[in-house]
Amino acid sequence: MTPIFAALGLEFAADRLEAWEHAQPASGWITARIPPLIEAAASNGLRYEGWSWEPSGRQPVCATTFEIINNRTD
Protein backbone atom coordinates (compact mmCIF):
# COMPACT_ATOMS: atom_id res chain seq x y z
CA MET A 1 0.00 0.00 0.00
CA THR A 2 2.78 2.44 0.79
CA PRO A 3 3.98 2.76 -2.85
CA ILE A 4 0.41 3.15 -4.13
CA PHE A 5 -0.29 6.07 -1.84
CA ALA A 6 3.19 7.53 -2.34
CA ALA A 7 2.33 7.74 -6.06
CA LEU A 8 -0.65 9.88 -5.00
CA GLY A 9 1.66 12.14 -2.99
CA LEU A 10 0.71 10.74 0.41
CA GLU A 11 2.79 9.35 3.26
CA PHE A 12 0.91 6.19 4.23
CA ALA A 13 1.17 4.97 7.84
CA ALA A 14 0.17 1.32 7.46
CA ASP A 15 0.01 0.71 11.20
CA ARG A 16 -2.74 3.33 11.56
CA LEU A 17 -4.23 3.07 8.04
CA GLU A 18 -3.79 6.81 7.65
CA ALA A 19 -2.16 8.81 4.91
CA TRP A 20 -0.63 12.25 5.51
CA GLU A 21 0.23 15.21 3.36
CA HIS A 22 0.95 18.91 3.77
CA ALA A 23 -1.84 20.83 2.09
CA GLN A 24 -4.03 23.90 2.28
CA PRO A 25 -7.45 22.45 1.41
CA ALA A 26 -9.93 24.44 -0.66
CA SER A 27 -13.06 23.32 -2.51
CA GLY A 28 -11.18 22.82 -5.81
CA TRP A 29 -8.50 20.81 -4.02
CA ILE A 30 -11.12 18.61 -2.36
CA THR A 31 -12.94 18.04 -5.64
CA ALA A 32 -9.72 16.96 -7.37
CA ARG A 33 -8.18 15.06 -4.43
CA ILE A 34 -10.92 12.88 -2.96
CA PRO A 35 -12.02 10.76 -6.01
CA PRO A 36 -8.51 9.31 -6.61
CA LEU A 37 -8.25 8.43 -2.91
CA ILE A 38 -11.62 6.64 -2.97
CA GLU A 39 -10.55 4.73 -6.10
CA ALA A 40 -7.13 3.76 -4.68
CA ALA A 41 -8.73 2.57 -1.45
CA ALA A 42 -11.43 0.53 -3.19
CA SER A 43 -8.89 -1.05 -5.53
CA ASN A 44 -6.87 -2.28 -2.54
CA GLY A 45 -9.48 -3.63 -0.15
CA LEU A 46 -9.85 -0.44 1.87
CA ARG A 47 -12.75 1.95 2.37
CA TYR A 48 -12.08 5.69 2.32
CA GLU A 49 -13.50 7.13 5.55
CA GLY A 50 -12.67 10.80 5.18
CA TRP A 51 -10.05 13.39 5.94
CA SER A 52 -9.31 16.00 8.52
CA TRP A 53 -7.24 19.14 8.40
CA GLU A 54 -5.00 19.59 11.40
CA PRO A 55 -2.94 22.78 11.36
CA SER A 56 0.44 22.08 12.93
CA GLY A 57 2.36 25.30 13.40
CA ARG A 58 3.20 26.59 9.94
CA GLN A 59 2.61 23.18 8.32
CA PRO A 60 -1.06 22.40 7.61
CA VAL A 61 -1.42 18.62 7.65
CA CYS A 62 -4.26 16.68 6.05
CA ALA A 63 -4.97 13.24 7.44
CA THR A 64 -6.87 10.73 5.33
CA THR A 65 -8.21 7.64 7.08
CA PHE A 66 -9.02 4.24 5.58
CA GLU A 67 -10.90 1.23 6.92
CA ILE A 68 -10.10 -2.36 5.89
CA ILE A 69 -12.97 -4.12 4.13
CA ASN A 70 -13.24 -7.80 4.94
CA ASN A 71 -13.96 -9.43 1.55
CA ARG A 72 -13.57 -13.01 2.81
CA THR A 73 -16.37 -15.41 1.98
CA ASP A 74 -15.36 -18.33 4.22
C-alpha positions as CSV (number, residue, x, y, z in Angstrom):
1,M,0.0,0.0,0.0
2,T,2.8,2.4,0.8
3,P,4.0,2.8,-2.9
4,I,0.4,3.2,-4.1
5,F,-0.3,6.1,-1.8
6,A,3.2,7.5,-2.3
7,A,2.3,7.7,-6.1
8,L,-0.7,9.9,-5.0
9,G,1.7,12.1,-3.0
10,L,0.7,10.7,0.4
11,E,2.8,9.4,3.3
12,F,0.9,6.2,4.2
13,A,1.2,5.0,7.8
14,A,0.2,1.3,7.5
15,D,0.0,0.7,11.2
16,R,-2.7,3.3,11.6
17,L,-4.2,3.1,8.0
18,E,-3.8,6.8,7.7
19,A,-2.2,8.8,4.9
20,W,-0.6,12.3,5.5
21,E,0.2,15.2,3.4
22,H,1.0,18.9,3.8
23,A,-1.8,20.8,2.1
24,Q,-4.0,23.9,2.3
25,P,-7.5,22.4,1.4
26,A,-9.9,24.4,-0.7
27,S,-13.1,23.3,-2.5
28,G,-11.2,22.8,-5.8
29,W,-8.5,20.8,-4.0
30,I,-11.1,18.6,-2.4
31,T,-12.9,18.0,-5.6
32,A,-9.7,17.0,-7.4
33,R,-8.2,15.1,-4.4
34,I,-10.9,12.9,-3.0
35,P,-12.0,10.8,-6.0
36,P,-8.5,9.3,-6.6
37,L,-8.3,8.4,-2.9
38,I,-11.6,6.6,-3.0
39,E,-10.5,4.7,-6.1
40,A,-7.1,3.8,-4.7
41,A,-8.7,2.6,-1.4
42,A,-11.4,0.5,-3.2
43,S,-8.9,-1.1,-5.5
44,N,-6.9,-2.3,-2.5
45,G,-9.5,-3.6,-0.1
46,L,-9.9,-0.4,1.9
47,R,-12.7,1.9,2.4
48,Y,-12.1,5.7,2.3
49,E,-13.5,7.1,5.5
50,G,-12.7,10.8,5.2
51,W,-10.1,13.4,5.9
52,S,-9.3,16.0,8.5
53,W,-7.2,19.1,8.4
54,E,-5.0,19.6,11.4
55,P,-2.9,22.8,11.4
56,S,0.4,22.1,12.9
57,G,2.4,25.3,13.4
58,R,3.2,26.6,9.9
59,Q,2.6,23.2,8.3
60,P,-1.1,22.4,7.6
61,V,-1.4,18.6,7.6
62,C,-4.3,16.7,6.0
63,A,-5.0,13.2,7.4
64,T,-6.9,10.7,5.3
65,T,-8.2,7.6,7.1
66,F,-9.0,4.2,5.6
67,E,-10.9,1.2,6.9
68,I,-10.1,-2.4,5.9
69,I,-13.0,-4.1,4.1
70,N,-13.2,-7.8,4.9
71,N,-14.0,-9.4,1.6
72,R,-13.6,-13.0,2.8
73,T,-16.4,-15.4,2.0
74,D,-15.4,-18.3,4.2
